[in-house]
Amino acid sequence: MKAAIYEDIEKIALKDVETDALPPGYVIVDTKCSGICGSDRHNYYGEWNQSHTRAQGHEVCGVISEVGEDVDGFTVGDKVSMDCL
């Protein structure tokens, strides 16, 4: 999948990243829109010591594309929004 990865101060790159197998209790969301919050800004300008492999944009909305075992109440195609921490 693609992710916006923090590479260095004021440098973010769109990269293909490997994903693990979907564990029970989780879903995969195809992100349609991602907000930029204060923590993203601090990382971008180098104000916080952050990993160079961290994906930016954790406040997202999108569509569920895959549902793991033991997930109730969600199906493929559902529109969702979340704040992933």
N, C-alpha and C positions, 0 to 999 in steps of 0.2 A: 504494500500500500504506500501511498505518498504521504510525506510528513514535512512540515516546515521545521527544519532542524537549526538550532542555534549553533553557529560555527565559531564565532568570535565576536568581539565588540562591534556592534552595528553591522553584523553580517549574518543573514539567515538564508539558507538554501533549501529549495524543494528537492527532496531525495526520496528514492524508493527504499523502503525499510522492510526487513523481514518481520513476520509476526509469528508468535507461538500458536500452537493449536488452541482452539477455543475451549476454555475449561468449563465445567458444569457451573450453571448459575450466572453466566455472562452472555452478553450479546455483542455483535459487531454493528457499529453505526457508520454508514457512509455520510461523512460530514458534508453538509451543504453550505454552512456559514459558521464562522468562528469569530468570536469577539476578541478584542485585545484589552487586557486588563492591566492593572498597575504592576503585577508581578512580571508580565511579559515586557513591559516598558523598562523596569529595573534590569532585567536580564539583557535586553537589547543594548542598553547604554553602559553595560559593564558595572553597574552599581552593586550587584550581588555576584558572589563567586558561584557560577553555575556550570554544570556539566555541559560539555560540548556535544552531547548526544541527546539532550533534552528536546522533545518536540514542543513547539510553542502553540499557544491557543488552546486553552482547556475549557473555555465556555462555548459550547457548540450546540448547534441544532442540525438534525439530519434525519435519515431514514434507516431503520433497522434492516440490515442485509443478511444477517445470520443470527440464529437463536441457538444457544447451547442447551444441553440437557438440564433438567430441573429448573427451567425458567417458566414461570406462570404469569399470565397477564400481558405478554408481549408477543407479537408475531412479525414475521418478515413483512415489510411495507409500512409498519407503524411509523408515524412522524413523532420524533422525540426531541427534547432539549435537556441539557444537563450541564452541571459544573463538575468536571472531573478533577479530583485532587489526589 
